[in-house]
């Protein structure tokens, strides 16, 4: 958790960019990513230097070569620890003319930490602004992994709060809920085919650190964690850079964060490669058949991106693999053949576990569309018996454009500091969802009028459309009303008739 002082320091950096003429939040976070990456390179080089010095051996990995670059500048001047002391205009010259070309060179060489820097450019021309931001970043204490990650997450949150490019940001508490529902294990191979800032992968990594700390003490599982466990794809270069930096600052050394148009490219190489998928992909409408991967069209013939992503998830998962993904409500009840085919597959060919309906304001102010979390397991041979439905009505925040917290910070999210009261539950359903998911057997006997309940797969299949909308199965609790006896009703009607007759007689006398 960040202290108020660190938050203020980050806010001051953001304001410095704003007053310096860099007002696009995505441009700000991109430039901060570059600068933090440059600083990290210097930190890595320093660690290698100290190790070599302590052991009395040559450096195993030298990031900044000895000598001078092709423009005659000593490579030593390209290091953060060196140029941060330079006068503003000299710092600007070094960073713009030497450091950024060095970053691009690292990317072209295919370095694991430079892959996304191929087109890195300094995005502002104010030398004083650069010097000010470098000094401010240097003043933030980011010695440990938790603080580095939290600082970057706080910066990413500013993309959303500024109202720009918020489509890349799934609310952190919704990500946390989905990760806890899936409970990643040390042997999982996790994928987000629409990774954005890698929020799902970061949260999965943090969950594993908290719940399976022993995996980082064993060489084999530690290597898997750093090199093979996390896979994120996107086709936006800026998002790839931000996502890769997010993973790095959260302590994952070599995550596979790479360029891919997930719906357009064939998936033969990694079909069945992943044991867990966590995703909230963009649902942009329709694609042309000829621009869509043919292996997805074989699963479901459609142009709609939300259905193509569902086909993609099934394609990428290995048998026994699990998924928790956000879909628009149309996937649950759409009437086209493709909609029905996807739902039939989930219910009859695989194991559909849960449908968690989200309140329509969860993604405001960027979108008001109604969505749901779909949880399923790929089996290829069926296995759906009961499907759990939960009607989430509150996520801890107001459901208007402001998304104001309704509870204190320690009572938000899926894992609050203490048990919530009934009144608090009315403002934050997430802990209840998680608790009921863990004890799912107890849900079998709950009535359809409750907030959560089970529905037999046979009932879903019998509809013929495999409708998965919660409202189809939810029952409304009717209050019992006490009715008067027929004798009492007749007596009341006679009394009313007498009053009306007397009233008419009076009216007739007044008109004479």
N, C-alpha and C positions, 0 to 999 in steps of 0.2 A: 504494500500500500504506500503510495507516494505521500510525503509530508506536504503540508500547505506551502512550505518554503520552496520545495522543488517545483510544485505546480506553478507558483508565481514566477519562478525562473523560466519555465517553459512558456508561460503566457507572455513574458517580456520578450522572449525570442520571437514569438509569433507577431507581437505588436511591432517589433523592429522591422520585420519583413514588410508588414502592412504599411508602415509609415515610410519605408524605403521604396515603395512602388511595386512590390511583389504581392498582389492582392488575391490571386487565385489560390485557394487552399491546397489544391493538388500540386501546384507548382512549388508552394512553400514546403510541403512534405517531401517532394522529390529532391529539392535542393538540400534539405536537412538530411535526407537519406545519403546523398553524395558525401556531405561533410562528415556524417557519422561513420560512413564507410572508410573515408580517408583516415579518420582518427583510429578506427579499429585496425587498419593495416599497420599503422605505426605501433599500436599496442602489441600486435602479434609479433612484429619485428623485434620490439624491445624484449618480449618474453624469450624469443630465440637467442638474442644477444646474451641475456643473463644466464640462460641455461648453458650456453657454450662457454661463457666466462667461468661459471661455477665448476663445470666439469673439465675445463681446460682442453676443449675439443673445438674443431671448426663448426661454424653454424650449419645445422642440418637443412634449414630452409631460410634463404635470404630473400625477403620480399623486395627490398630496395637494394639494387646492385651497388657494387663499389664503382667509383669513377664518376663519369659525367654522362648525361643523356645526349642525344644527337644534336641538341641545340647548345651544348656546352655548359649546361647547368649541373652542378654537383647533385647526385641523387640524394645526398643527405639533406639538401635544402627542401626536398619534396616531402619530408616527413613532418607530420603535424607538430611534433614536439619542437621542431626547429622553426618552421615558418610562422608559428603562432606569436613569436617574439618580434617579427619583422614590422616595420612601419607599414601603414595601411596600403599605400600605393605599391610598395615592393611586394607585400603579401599578395595583392591582387595580381601582379605580374606573374609571380611564381605559380599561384593556383591556376590561373587561366591558361598560361602559355606552357606550363610544364606538368603540373599535377594532373589536370584532366586528360591531356594526351597520354600520360602514363597509365591512367585508369582505363582508357580506351584500348591501349596496347595490351593490358592484362586481359581484357575481355576477348580480344582477337586471339590471344594465345590459348584461350580455353581454360584459364584458371578457374577452379571451383568457386573462388570468392570474387572473381571478376567477370563471370559470364554475362551478367546483366548490365555491364558498364560499357558496352560496345559503342553506344551513342551518347555517353555522358557529356553534358555541356553545362558550363556555369551559366545560371539563368538570370544573373543581374550584373550590372556594370558599375555599381556604386562601391568604391573601395572601402569607404568608411563603414558601409553596411556589412560587408564581408568581415572586416576586422572586428566589428561589434559582435556579430553572430558567432565567430570563432571564439572570442573571449567568453561569451555567455555559455556556449556549449562546454567549453573547457572548465567553467566554474561549477557545472552540475556534477555532483559526485555520482559517477556511474561505475564504481569499481566492481560491484557484484551483479550477477546475472538478473536477479529479481528487479533491481532498480533500473537497469538498462531496458529490460522488457517493459516495465511499467511506464517508463518515460516515453518509450516509442508508442505504446498503446494509447497513452494520454494524447500524444501528438496526432495519432490516427483518429482519435475521437473528435478532434477539432475539424477534421474534414466533414464529418457529419453535422456537428454543431454549427458549422458555417453555412450549411445548406447547399453544399456543392458536392457532386459525385457521391452522394450518400448511398447510391445503389450498390456501392462496393462494401458497405458496412452492414452486416447483420448485427442486430443488437447483441452486446456481449453476454447478457443474461440468457438470451435464447440459445446462443452457442453453448454456454455452460450447461444448460438443461439438456441439450441434445447429446453432448459429450458424456454427461453423467448417466443418461439413459443407456448409452451404448457401452459404457465402462470399458475403454480400451485396455488390452492386455499387452505384456511385453513381447508377445509373439506376433502381434498384429502388423499388417502392412496397410497403411492408411492412405486414402486418396480423396482429394477434393478436385473434381474436374473443372470447377469454375472458381479458382482459389481466391482471386482478388488480393486482399491484404494478408491472406493465409490465417485468418482468425480461427477457423476450425482446427487447422493443424497445430497452431500455437496452443490452443486450449487442450487439445488431446495430449500434447507433450507435457503441459503443466499437470494434467491429471495423472499421467504416468509417473512423473517425478514425485507427486504427493502420495500416490497409492502403491507404487512399486519402486521405492527408492533403491532396493537391492539390485535392480537391473543395471544400474549405472556403476555397480561395483564389480560386475563380471565382464570380462573382455568381450565375449561373444555377443551378449545382449547389449552392451554399451556400443559396440561397433554397429549393430543393427539399428539402434536408436539414432545414431548420428549420421548414418550413411544410406540406410535402406528402408527405413520405416515410413518416412513422410514423402508424399508425392502430391504436388499441386500444379495445376495447369491453368494457363490464361493466355489470351492473345493480345493483351495490352502490355506494352513494354514497361510503362510506368508502374503498373500494378505488379509486374514480375519483380522489378527492382525493390518496390516497397515490401512485397511479400517475402522475398529472399532475405532482406534486411531484418524483417520482423522475426523470422525463424532464427537467424544468426544471433540477434540480440537476446533471444529467449533460450540460447544455449544449445541449439541444434547446429552442429558444425557444417554439415554437407547435405542439407535437404534437397530433394529433387524438385526444384521450382522452375518449370521450364515452359517454353512457348508451345502452345498447341491450340488449334481451333477444334475444340472437343467434338463438335457436331459435324465437322467437315472432313476430318481425317479418319482413315481406316484404323481399326484398333486391334489388328491381328497380333501385334507385338506384345501388347499387355492385356489381352482378353483373359479374364479369369486370374489376374495377377494380384488382386487386392482382397483383403479379408474384411475391411471396414471402409465404408464411404460415408462421409459427412459433407453435406453440401446445401447451399441455397443458391442455385444457379439463376442467372437472369432469364426472364421469360419475355422475350422481345416480340413474340408474335409468330410469324411464319417464315420459313426458308424455302428456296426452290429445291425441287427434287434433285436437280443435277449438281447442287452444291452441298448436298448432304451425304454423309458417309453411307455407302451401300450396305455395310453390315448392320447399320441401325435400321435401314429401310426394310431389311429382311425380318427384323423383330416386329416392327410396326410400320405400316405404310402411312406416313403422315408428313405434313409440312410443319406442324405445330411444335415449337421448341420445347414446351413443357413435356410433351409426350416423347419427343426424341431424347430428352435428358433421362427420362425414366428408362427408356430402352438402353441408353448408354450405361446407366448404373447396373442394369442386369448383365450387360456385356462385360463390364470391367470386374465385377465381383467373381470370386472363386466360389465353388460350391461350398455352402456353409457360411459364406460371407454375409455380413449384416450391413444394413444401411439405415440412416436416419436423415431424411431429406425434406426440404420445404417445397411444397407444390401449391400452385393456385387452386382454389376450390373447384374450378372447372374440370380438373383431372378426376375429381371424385364423383362427378355426376354428369359430365358431358355426354351427349347422346350420339356422337358420331361412332362409326365402326371402330376407328382407331382408339377412341376413349374406352369403349367397351372391351376391346382386345387387351389393352394394358391392364385394366382392372381384373379381367378374367385370368390373365397370367399370374398376377399377384396372388389372387385367391386360390386358384386351382392348380397352378404349376409350381408355385413357390409357397412360402409361409408368410402371410401378412400378419403382423403382430399388433400394430396399433395405428389408430388415426387420432391425432391430437389437434382439435380445431383451435386455431389461433384467433384472438379478437382482431377485428379489421383494422385497428389503429396501430398494430405492432410496428409496422414499417413506416409510419408517418414521421416526418412530413413528406417523405419521398413517394410513397404509394399508399393508397387506402384500400388496395385489393385484399379480399379475404383469402387467407392461406391456411394450410394445415401442415403438420409434421407427419410424414408417413414413415413408419418403422416396419421393415420387412427383412426376411432372411432368404437368400437364394438357395433353393434346394434342387430345383429341376424335376422334382417328383411330388410336389404338393406338400401338404402338412398343415394347412390352415385348419384349425378347429374352431377357436373362438377369436374374434377380433375385439380388441379393447378400444372403446371410444371415450374420449375425454373432452368436455366442452370447457376450454380455458376462457374465462371471462375477464381475467385481470392478470397483468404481468408485473405489477408493482409500480407502474407509471401511468400517468393520465393518457387517455387514448386520443387526445387531440394533437394538433401540430406541435405543441410545446413539449409534450412527453415529460411532464414534471414528475419527479419521484413522489409517491404517495406514502412512503414509509422512510424511516431512518435508514442510512446506508447499510447498517449491519443486518437489517431485516429484508433486504432485497435479494434477488437471485434465488437459485435452487437450493442453496445451502446456507440459510441464515444462521446467525450466531446463536439464536435461541428459537425454541418452538414458537410458532405464530399463534396468536389468539384467533378465535373465530372471526372477529372483526378484521384482523390483519389478513386472514385468508381471503376475505372478500376483496382485498386490494392486491394480493399476490398469491396466485394459485400454484406457482412453480414448485414449492416444497411439497405440496400435497400430491402433485403429479408424480414426482420422484418417489415419494413414500409409497404410493399405491402401485407404481410400476414394480417396485422391489417386492411387494407382497401381492402379486397379481392374482393368486388363487382366491383371495378373499373377495375379489371383485365379481366372482361368478354369480353370487346371490343378490347383487345390488339391483334395485328396480330400474326400469328404463326412465323413470322420472328423476333419478339422481344425476349428479354432475358427471359421473363416469359409470360405465356399465359394459357388459360383454354382449356380443351378438354372435350367434352361431354362424359358421361359414355356410351351412346348408340354407339358412334364411337369406343370406346375401346372394347365393347362387340362384335361389328360387325366383328372385326378382326378374331374372333374364337379362338384366342390364348391369348386374354386379355393382349396383349403386353403393357408394361408400360415404355419402353425405350423412353427417350426424343427425340432421333433422328428420331423415327418413325413419330412423329407428327410435329417436328420443320421444318419450311420451310426456305430455303436459299434465301436471298434477291439478286435478279439479277440486275446488273446495266444495264440501257438502253443504247444501242449502236446505234449511228446514222449511218445508211447505205446509201451508194451512190445510186443514181437512176440507173436503168438498162442501160440507154443511156450513163451515165458517166462511168459505168463499161466497156461497150463495147468499148468506145473511149479509155480508159486506156489500154485495151487489144490490140487494134490495134497499139497504140503507142509502147507498149512493143514488139509486133510482128515485127514492123519496125526496132527497135533497135537490135533485135536478128538477123534479116536478114542481116542488115549491118555488124554486128559483124562476121557472118559466111562468108560473102563475103571477108572481110579483112583477115580472117584466111586462106581462100582458096588461095588468092593472095600471102600470105607469104610462103605457102607450095609449090608454083610452082617453 
